[in-house]
Amino acid sequence: MQQVALKYFLVSPYASVLRYQENIFEHSIAEKEAGTKPAQTLIICQHHPVYTLGKSGSMDNLLVKPEDVGAVFEQINRGGDVTFHGPGQLVSYPILDLEQLGMGVREYVRKLEEVLIKTIAPYGIEGQLDENAAGIWLDVGKPTQRKIAAIGIKVSKYVTMHGIALNVNTDLSFFKHIVPCGLENKDTTSLQRELGKALNMIEVVNHFKASFEEVFNCKIV
């Protein structure tokens, strides 16, 4: 069974966690090229308010100047369009060597989706997939369809970075200033909004960790 080293941050600036993530990612690739198996790493954190734009995204989907609403902006090298990260959101960046796990990129994304669905299931919420849009959704195909979690990754030499964002107690007003993931007329929700109460973040993190261990058949240490 693979062991995955957990790195946990409290509410942190996006840029500093990104640099930390990139250092591990680049070191893992260098180790692979040298014939060494890199360690598997899982970062879990929250961020100060930030809008991030993926390499295939459009600035037209950012509807305000971030500083006008108390946020910052980062253009980054993951897939996908614009999204928001902030306090009350569970963000995780797995830096994994997929070859050690015996899987390809498509299977990896499917497993991330499964982890998120399992994480919210104990709260009586059924996460669903939309074949036309990435992430985890509720009420797919209905007028009430809304997104509760986003997925955006980068993979090089079968090493992953970036990852997932699950809205737990997130201030959803920040999403009104963007076209989330470039999808118009799609609502965004959170566990807090669905359940009508704030959740204990550590409890949600523990559900996430247990789901990650189950789906990826690993031990988080």
Number of C-alpha atoms within 10 A of each C-alpha: 9 14 14 20 16 16 14 12 13 11 15 15 16 21 15 11 18 15 11 11 20 15 11 19 25 14 14 24 20 15 14 16 11 9 9 11 15 19 17 24 24 21 21 21 23 22 22 19 23 22 22 22 24 21 14 12 20 15 14 11 19 23 12 12 12 17 11 8 12 11 16 18 18 13 14 17 16 20 17 23 23 28 24 24 24 26 20 23 24 24 24 22 22 24 26 23 25 18 13 14 15 9 12 11 16 8 12 17 17 12 15 21 23 20 21 25 21 21 22 20 12 11 12 9 15 14 22 19 18 15 8 6 13 17 24 24 23 21 15 16 10 8 10 10 18 19 25 24 26 23 23 21 18 17 17 11 13 17 22 23 27 24 20 19 26 27 24 25 21 22 18 16 9 19 20 13 17 21 21 22 23 19 13 10 11 14 19 19 22 22 22 16 17 14 12 9 10 15 14 11 14 10 10 19 18 12 18 22 19 17 20 22 17 14 16 17 13 16 16 16 10
